[in-house]
Amino acid sequence: MIDPPTWTRPGKASSQSPSAGLFLRLDFRVVFGQTVLMSFPVFWTPKKLTKLRQLYQSGLSMREVGGHFGKSVWAINSVMKRQGIQRRNRSETNHLQFLKSPLSFKPKAYLSYKEQLLRIAGLMLYWGEGAKKNSHSVDFANSDPEMIAIFLQFLRNIYQIDESRLRIYLYSYNSLPTNELITYWSKVTNIPTTQFSKPYIRLNSDLKHDKMQHGLIHIRYADTRLFRLIMDEIQQIKYSWGTQVDNEVRL
């Protein structure tokens, strides 16, 4: 029987080879009836633990971190617990997944002179008639078919949006023919009626509506990132012309 050296807990002690910088785990094993102290390479070296922390904090999921090291999600979760690396909550995880999701639009990198004018026109239209506060989607409302057509050209040509995400919401009166209005706006916008939401029909309105003879429609595109991009570009125009106003002033 070989007398073991200074006692150490199996699987817990570790040492580092001064020559190669190799981290080893010391463990007792029975070999041919004899108890011997053996050394095993340690996978989670300080360098790898630092890398794990950096990868996770950069926004990678535990599965993605595990893929980097060739380890399972369970193994990554286990070492993170031992190292006191705090996991993201559900809200933070959902936000990161949202940021990683592909864009539903593709802004043009290079614009012709005519496209530059269209971009400015579209931004100004949204500044005046678009939803701006507490909005998670692009929402432009107007009753003028020409303004509607220009704004749609702006979305289609400058941002190259996904047509299937467009929605039309009609605001009308019970004295106007709803079905005919839907057909009319479908032709103006070149958007199929299947992408029209249930219209809002205002009751108790039997008068003629000369100013809104075709009702009013909302052009809606559900994409928070496109909404933020449009608002950022409007801000850039405001700053470039020095038109920002202190909204905190009280009269």
Buried (B, 14 or more C-beta within 10 A) or exposed (E): EEEEEEEBEEEEBBEEEEEEEEBBBBBBEEEEEEEEBEBEEBEBBEEBBEBBBEBBEEBBBBEBBBBEBEBEBEBBBEBBEEEEBEEBEEEEEEEBEEEEEEBBBEBEEEBEEEBEEBBBBBBEBBBEBBBEEEBEBBBBBBBBBEBBEBBBBBBBBBBBBBBEBBBBBBBBBEBBEBEEBBEBBBEBBEBEEEBBEEBEBEEEEEEEBEEEEBBBBBBBBBBEBBBEBBBEBBEEBEEEEEEEEEEEEEE
